[in-house]
Amino acid sequence: MTKKQKKMLIRILITAAMLVALYIIPVTGWLRLALYLTAYLVIGYDILKKAGQGIANGRVFDENFLMAVATVGAFALAIYEKSGDYNEAIAVMLFYQIGELFQSYAVGKSRKNISALMDIRPDYANIEQDGQLVQVDPDEVAIGTVIVVQPGEKVPIDGVVTEGSSTLNTSALTGESLPRDAREGDEVISGCINMTGVLKIRTTKAFGESTVSKILELVENSSSRKSRSEDFIAKFARIYTPVVCYSALALAIIPPVIRLVGGMDGQWEQWIYRALTFLVTSCPCALVVSIPLSFFAGIGGASHEGILIKGSNYLETLSQVKTVVFDKTGTLTKGVFEVTAVHHSDMDEQKLLEYAALAECASSHPISKSLQKAYGKAIDRSRVTDIQESSGHGVTAVVDGHTVAAGNSKLMVQLGIPYHDCHSVGTIIHMAVDGQYAGHIVISDVVKPNAKAAIAALHKAGVEKTVMLTGDAKKVADAVAAELGVDEVHSELLPGDKVAQVEQLLDDQRGKAKLAFVGDGINDAPVLSRVDVGIAMGALGSDAAIEAADVVLMDDDPAKIALAMRIARRTKSIVYQNIVFALAIKAACLLLGALGGKRLEHTLANLCTGLGLEQRGVRVTIQDERSRVSYVLPGETRSYPKEDYFFFSVFPLEGKAEGVCESGSFYELTDAILTATYPLGVSNEYAEGSDCITVSTRTGALVVVETLADGPVC
């Protein structure tokens, strides 16, 4: 938790403790009012402050103003009635702050400052002075300066190799699965990691124009263009709040004026009372609490599956994704090199691997390490002599008295040994023993086990198009795409090219369709920041990608993407149900408040809680002096004896209820369909001579409201 979140939690706990204490300890009069006001200010002073600032800045009608008016109105009602019941105002503010805390906690896991955290900018560059290496700030290195990059260091500035040879790991920048050999005359880009030999590089760009700096710039620019859905409650409040406030003002003034004009008593006290009731009733408790908590529950459910979603807006957007774009290396493939096949070998495959591993034992090249890993035994270097490495070709060595050659096709041509081409995709290591061709070994990046199933699951989940973007060679990319069933593939891309491709794909989106990108490398950070939903691999992915992304798959399993989309769509469905039901009940309560009826506001705001208990086997009845609320679950039949109640209303609690039957009422129902927006089933009553009403539903839970004959109909 952040310091701000901890402070809010302390305020919530203090307020809750004060409410419990005031409930237990009998305090009356002005002291009671003072203590409740203290609790109110502890939990709500920031809301009142924001409401005041909004008024001062000309932004009167926002959610803060609505909360302030509603809670102050509740205090005014309690003082007017001399009831001493100040719990309502504090409870409304308390639940609002709890919802805000949950929302803040979920969003608090969102991205931080990308530039600071990913920090791929090299701290120094080595310059040789008087035979010594001196570390200088890369910004101070002029174009044309010769810098020295040692094994394990990052290339700080773009340039051309003037001396030395080495292997460069470029996967973090380009996404290419294979390391690149670099020797005199080759161009190298900043951000690559020098793996083997010492390189002298003449810089061709200033540091500010180098590849690393450009990537940082892309991330920053893309982040600023990130589309964000505006908070629903804020948008709702801009319309709802002024309507409610002006309606309350009209309710307090217009009816008394009309009565005075008609020669009657104005009844100012009564209509002001009703206006205050209307204001308190107007507080959208159900929306304020249920919407953030629904999203929080969705985020929590996803986290249990190893899916970190950084905010409710990303969860909502994820439900609308129709195009999913993948990086290849580390996302759809493992991003590691393994021996995948041995072809055209007359000797035992294990023996051929043994010869290859021993011949390559003196090299630190990733290919050599892959061969040694495939061999799987300790390397006895005493068995190897006369090791000779041919740059860009391979190695020759004497192993157990046999001359062994291991390298690419160029080495075979150099030695005059006929070889077999390979149809497989990957790095091909041709082998010759005592001058005779012995077969070749295929080393390639391995497709993740669940990758093909993940693509199929996305198509099944309603994704219209899957796309793969990679810096790898076209042949490799096409082979992987064909194996996995990807719809579209673009290869040999640099980070800037990926952004351009994504921009084009975003332009092609129609209507409310959204685009998601899945990646894991530093090079993916700009794209992850630009798209509607950025998804990063969390276990093996770079910190930059994780921080830039909106969704993180903590176990690197691409199959979790379809699961995340299902969770998102289910959460969105629940949120919409809550909105419809909350607004329907709110409209009914506002009408009752305006007409002077007493409210079930607290009860109605917590109907979903009651339903949850019912579904867990706990019977729930909510009651005040005039009304009683209960539930009918799907597949259930319940009877309601008349007792003292007369009016009888039925509402669907899950958006829609089908197969609803109601007998013993004045308006009976048979296999009816009830929706939250249709009044069928509302404002019924016991039929003449009937002493019992029976209610059942096939699908969808119902809430039943029984009301006294001389009271308001809910």
N, C-alpha and C positions, 0 to 999 in steps of 0.2 A: 504493500500500500504506500501511496505517496503521503507526504506530510499533510496535505490538504484533505485526503481521504481519511486519514487517522483522526484529524480534528473533527471532521463531520461525524465519524463513528462515535467519538466521545460525546459530542452534542446529542446524538440520538440516544445514547445510553443514559446520559444525565436526565434528559427529558422524560424518557420512559420510567426511570427510577422515581422522578418527582411525581409523575402521574399515579404510580402505584402507591407512593407514600401519602399523597393527598386523598386517595381513595380510602386508605386505611385510617388515617388520622382525621378526626372530626374537627374541621376548621370552618368557621362561618364569617359572614360579613365582609368588611373591607380587606381584612387579612387574607381571606380565601381568594378574593379577586386579585390581590397583589401577588400572591404565590403563583396563581395560575398565569398571570401576566408575565411573571419571571420565567416560567417554563416555556411560555409562548415565545418570548424574546430569545431565549436560548436556542430554540430550534428554528426560529423564523426570521431572525434579525436581518440576515443577508437577503432574504426574499423581499422584505420591506424596503431595504436599502436599494436593491435593484429596481423595485417598482418606483421609488422616489426618483432615482436617476433617470429612469425611462420617461417619467413625466417631465423632468427638467430638460431632457434632450428632445422632447417632442414625440417620443415613441411611447405613447400612453398605453395602448391596448396590446399588451403582450401577456404571456403566461404568468409572469411575476405579479403584474397588476391584478390579474384575475384571482390569483391565490391570496393576495393581500386583501382585496375587497371581500372575498368569500369568508375569510377567517375573521376579519374585523367585523363583518356583518354578523357572524355567529356570536362573537362577544357582545355586540350590541343587542342581539335578541335575548341572550341570557340575562343581561342587565335590565332590559326592559321588562322581562317576565319575572324578574327577581327570583329566578329558579336556582341560581348558583351553579348551573351546569355549564361549565366552560370547557368541558372535555372535547366538544366537537371541533372547535377551532384548532386546538392543539393537535388532535388526532389527524385532522386533514393535513396540517403542515408536516406532522411527523411522517405520515405515509408518503407524502410527496418527497421529503428528503431521503427516505429510505430508498424509494425508486431511483432518485438521482444518484445516490451512492452506488447502487448496483450498476447503474448505467456507466458511471464514471469508472468503476472498477474494471468493467469489461473493456471500455475504450482505453483505459490506462495502459493496456498491453499493446497499444498501437505503436506505430513507428515513431522513432525519436529522430533526432537530427541525423539524416542519412550521411551527410558528408563527414561528420565527426566520427561516426561509428564505423563506417566502412574503411576509411583512411587507407586507401591504396596508394596514396601519394608517398613516394620514397622520401625518407628523411634527409638523405645525403647523396652526393655523387663523389666518386673517387677520382682525383686528379694527381698525376705523378709530378712531383716537384723535387729536384735534386736527389733523384733515386728513391724518394719516399712517397708513399701514398698519403694524400691529404684529403680529408673529408670536407666538402664544401656544400653550401645550400644549392640545391638544383636550380633555383631561380637565378643564381649568380653565374651559371655556366653559359658562356656565349656560344652562338652557333659556330661550328667548326672546331670546337675544343675536343681533344681526345680524352675520353674518360675510361677508367678501368673498372670492369665488373667481375668480381670474383665468384666462385661457385657458392650457391646458396643465396646470393644477393639478387634483388630486383634490378632490372634495367631501368634507370631513372628517366632517361630521355631518349627519344627516337634518334636513330643514327645508322651508320654503316660500319660494319666490322672491318677494321684495318689490320688486325693481327689476332691470331689464335683461332681455335675451333672449339665448339661446345654443343651441347644439346639444350634447347630452350623449352620450358614448359609454358605454353601459351593458352592453356585451357581456360584459365580464369578470365582471359580477355576475349578470345575468339570462340571459345567453346569447342575447339578442335580436340579430338580425342588423342591424336598422335603428337608426341613431341616433335619439334622441328630442329633439324641440324642447322647450325650456324657456323659459317667459316668466312674467311677473308672475302670481302666484296658483297656479302649479303646484307640486306636491310633488316633491321630489328626494330620492334616497337617497344615503347616503355610499358612497364607493368609485367613483362615476361620475367620468369625466374630462370636464372642461369644455373644449370644443374651440374655440369661436369668441369669444363676447362675455363681458364682465364681468358677474357675477351677485352680487347681494346677497341673502342667504338668512337668514331668521329661523329659528333652530334650534327644533325641536319635541321633541327627545329629548336626553338626556345622552349623552356619547360612549360610555359603557359599554353603553347600550341601543341604539346605532346599528346599522345593517345590517352594517357592517364587523366590529364587535365580535361580533355574533351569528354571523357566518360563522366567525370564529376559534373561537368556543365550540363550534360544530357540529363543526368539524374535530377539536378536542381530544377531545370526547366520543365521536365516532365512532371515533377512533383507539383509544381505550381499550376499545371493544367489538369490535374487530377479532378475528375468530376465527382462530386459528393451529393448525395441526396439530402435535402433539407429535412430537419427534424419535423415529424408530422405534427406534434403537439404545438410547436411554434407556428407552423402554417395555419393550423386549425384556430389557434388563439387569436390571430390577427383578424379573423372574421367573426369568430364566436364571441370574443370578449366585448367588442363594442356593441354587438347586437344585444347581448345580455344586459350590459350596463344601461344602455339607452332604454331597453324594455323595462328594467326595474325602475328607472326614473319616471318613465311614462306611467307605470303602474301606481307609483306613489302620488302622482299629480293629477293625471287626467280623470280618473273616476271621481275623486272628491270635487274637482271643478265642475264636472258634469252634474253631480248631485246638487251642488250649490246653485248652479244655473237653473235647475229644475225646482228650486225652492225647498230642497231637502237638506238635512244635516250632512256635512261633507265627510264625516267619519275619517278624518285625517289619520288618527292613530291606527285604525284598522288597516287602512291601505298602505301606510308606511310599514306597518308590521308585515303585511303581505309582500311588499317590495323587498324588505330585508330577508324574508324567507326565500323569496325568489333568487336573491343574490347568493345566499348560502347554498341553496339547492343547485345553483348553476355551476359550482365547482366541479370540474370533470374528474372526480376521484378515480372512477373506474378506468378512464383513459390514462390518466397520469400514472397510475400504479400498474395496470395490466400490460400496457404496451412495452415499457422498459423491461418489466419482469419476464414477459413472454420472450423477448429477444435474448435476455440474459439466460433464460432456460435453454433456448436453442444453442447459444454459444457454449453453455455448460455441457449440454448433451454432445455437442461436437467434440469438445475437449476430452470427454471420456473415450472417444474413438481415436484420439491422437491427432485431432484437427484443431489447430488454434486459429480462431477467427477474431480479428482485432477490433471489431466494432459491429454494432447492429446494422449500420448502413451497408456494410459489406455483405452481411448475411442476407439482407433483403435483395441486394443487387445480384448475388450469387443465384438466387432463385429464378432470375430472368436470363441467364446465360444461354446463348444459342450457338456461339462459336468458341471453341477452346483451342488455343495455340500453344504448342509445346516447344521448348528447347529439347535437343536430343541428348547430348552428353550429360550424364548425371541425373537426367530426368526420366527419359524412356530407356536409357542404357545405364549400366552400373558406373561408367566412367573409369573403369580399371581395365588393364590389359591382361588377357588370359590366352593361353594356348587353347584354341578351339578345334583344331584338326591337324592331322598328319596325313599327307597324300604322297602317292607314288614311291613308297618306301618298301624295298625288298627285305630290309632287316626289321627286327623287332622295334616297335614304336618307342618303347621305353629306352632301348639302347640308343636310338637316334637322338632322343631327348637328352640322354646322358652325354653323348658326344657334343651336342650343341651347348649344354650348360657348362661343360668343362672348357670348351673353346672360348666361351664368352665370360669366363669367371673373372677376368681382370677388368672388365668394363662396368661402369656404373650407369650405363644407359638403361632406361626403363624396359626396353626390349630384352636386354640381358637378364634383368631381374625377373621378368616374366618367364623366361626359359628356366632359370634356376628354381623358381617356384613350382613350375610344372614337373621338373625333375624330382623335387621333393626330398632330396637327401643332402647330407652335408658335402660340401665341395672339398675334395682333396687336391690341392693345387700342386702337390708334388708329382701328380700324374701328368701335368701339363708343362710343356716347354716350348720355346721358340714362338711365343705369341706375337703376331704381327697384325696391327690394325690398319686397315686401309680406309681413310676418311671418306665417308659417303658410300662405302661399298660393303664392308664387313670385316671379319677377322679370319686369319688362318693360324693354326696351332698344331703342335704335335701332341696327341693324346694317346697314352699307352703305346707309343711307338708308331701310331697311325697319323698320317697327315690329314687334318680335318679343316674344311673350309665352311664357314657359315656367314651368309650375307644375302644381299639382294641379287637381282639378275645381272647387274653390272659386274659383280664379283665373278659370277660364273663365266661371263663373256671374257673378262680379264684373264681368267685361268684357262680359257678354251675348253670348258666343260659344257656339253649340251644339257639343257634343263627343260623341265615341263612348266608351261604356264599354268596358273591356277585360276579357276573360275570363281573362287570364294572372294569375299570382300574382307580386306584387312591387310596387315603387314605380312608379307610372305618372306620367310627365311629359307633360302635354298641351301641344301646340305650336300657336300661332297666328301667322300672318305677315300683316301689314297688315289685321288684323281678320278674317281668314278661317282657319278651322280647317285645320291642316296635318298632322294625325296625332298619334300619341303614341308615346313611347319607354318601353320596359319595362326597368327596372333591378331586378335581383334577385341574391340569393345563388346561386352556381352549385354544383350537385351535383358531388361529386368523381367523376372518370371511373370509378374502380373501386368506387364505393360499392354500386351495384346488384349487381355480381358478387360483392362481399364478403358481402352478405346471402344470396345464393344459395349461396355456398360454405359458409356457416355452417349453413344448413339441410341441405346435403348431408353435412356433417361430424357431424350428429347433434344439432344445437341444436334444441330443440323450440319455442322461442318467441323472437322478436326484438321489442324494445320501444324506442320513441323518446320521450325526455323533452326538452322544450324550453320556453324562456320566450317563444318566438315566438307570433304570433297563430295561432288555430286554423286559419284558412284556409290559411296558409302551411305549417303543420305537416302538415295532412292531405294537401296536394298533394305534398309531399316524400315522405311515407310511402307514398302510393299509387304514386309513380314508382319507388321503390326496392323495394317488396314487403315492407315492414315489417309485422309481424303486429298490433302494437298501438301506439297513439300517445297521449300526454298532452301538452297544450300550455298556454301561458300560466302557467308555473310559476315561482315564486321559489325560491331555494336551499333554503329550509326545506321547500317543497312537494315538491321532488325527493327529499329524504331520506325524507319520509313515503311517497311512492310506492314507493321502493325497499324500505322496511320492509315494506310490504304484499306486494310481490313476493317478498321473502325468506320471509315467512310462508307463502306459497303453494308454496314448494319442497318436494318430497317426497323422502324417503330421503336418499341421498348426493348428490343433484343440487345443483349449485352455480350461483351467479349471478355474472356478470361485468358490469361497467359500463365503458363507453368514453366518455371526455370529454377536454376540453382546457382549459377555462377555470377561473378561480379559484372560480367558483360550483360547479364540479364537485368540488372538493377534499373537501368533507364526504362526498359520495356515494362517491367513490373510496376513501375510508378505511373506509367502513362495509361495503361488499360483500365477498363471498368473494374475488374477484379484481378489482382496479381496474386498468384499462388506460388509459393516457394517450397523447396525440399528442405526440411529442417535438420535432419540428422547429419547429412554430409554436405549440405549446401553452404555457401559462403555467408558470412555475417551480413554482407551488403545486401544480398538477395533477400535474406530473411527480414531485414529491417525495412526494405523497400516494399515488401509484399503486404497484402491485406489478409491473406490466408496462408498458414504454414502447416505443411504435412510433416509431423514430427518423426514419422518412421519412414519417410521417403517412398511411400507406397502410392503410385499413381492411381490405383484402384479406389483410393479414398476420396478422389475428386467427385465421382458420381454419388458417393455416400454423403458428402458435404452438400451437394445440390439437393438431395432428397431431404436432408435435415432442414435446409434453408426453405424449401417449398412448404414443408409441413409447418414450420414456425410461422411463415407468412400467412398460411391459411388460418392458423389459430389467432394471429393478430387481427386479421380481418374479421373473424367471428367476434372477437372481443369488441372491436370498433362498432360493428353493426348493433350488437346487443347493448353496449354501453350507451350509444346515442339514442336508441329506441327507448330505453329505460329513462335516460336523462330527459328526453322530450316529455315523457309521461309525468315525471316528477316536477318539471318546470310548470306544466299545465296545472297540476294539483296545487303547487305552491301559489300560483297566481290566483287560483280560485279560492284559496284559503284553507285547503285541506292540510292535515298534518302529514309528515313525510315518513317514508321508509328509506331515506337516503343511505344511511349507514348499512342497512340490511341489503339493499339492492347492489351497493358497491362491492359487497362481499359474496354475491351469489355463486360466483365461480369457486370460491373457497368451499362453500357448502356442497357444491356438486362434487368436488374432489373428495370430500369426506364420504359422501354417499357412495361413490364409486369404489371406495375402500371398505364398504360394509358398515359405515357409521350412519345411523339415521339422524337427519338434521331437520329441525324445525325452528324457524325464526319468527318471533312474535312480538308485537307491541300491543297497546291497549285496544286497538281496533282491527288489526289485521294479523293473519298468520300465513307464513310461507313454508312450503314443503316441495318435494321433488318426486317425479315419476321417471324411473330409468327405462331405457329400451328393453322391451320384452316383459315389462312389469305391468301389473294391474293393481290400482289402489282405490279404496273406497273412502268417501268423505261423508260421514254422517252430518246432518244439518246442524245440530247443536244450536248455538246462538248465531251462527253465520248464515248469511243469505246470499250475498253477491259472490260470484265464483269466476275467476279468470285463469286462463292457461296460456303460457308463453313457451315457445321453443327456446331452449337454452344453448343449443349448439348450431345456430344458424337456420336449420331446417329439421322438422320432425315429420316423419311419414307414418301412415297407418294409425293415426290418432283416432281413438274412439272415446266418446263421452255420452253416458246415459244417465237419466234422472235429472237432467238440467232442462231449462226452458228451451234452449237451442241445442239439440243433440247433434253429435258429430259421429260419422261412420266412415272409417278408412280415409280420414281427411289428411291434407298436407298443410302444416303450419309453418310459416316463415316469420322472421322477426319484423318484417316490414308490412305484413298483412294482418288486419285486425281480426281475422277469423279465430274464434276461441277466446276472445277478450270480452270482458263485461257481460258475462253470462250470469245466470241465477238459477236457484233451485226451482224446478217445475212445481206447479200447484199440486199439492198432495204428495210430493216427493220428499222423503226424509233422508235420501242418500244419493250422492253422485259418484259414479264409477268412471275412472279414467285409465286408459292404457295407451301405449305407444309402441310401434314396431321398431322404428329407428329414430334416434335423436332424443336427448333428455328434455323433459318438460319441467317448468317451475309453475306451481299452483299457488294462487293467492286467494285466500278466503277473507271476506270483509263483512263487518257487521252491517245490518240493514240501515242503520241511521248514520253510518260513516261514509267516507269517500270510497269510491270504487277504484282500486289499483289495477 
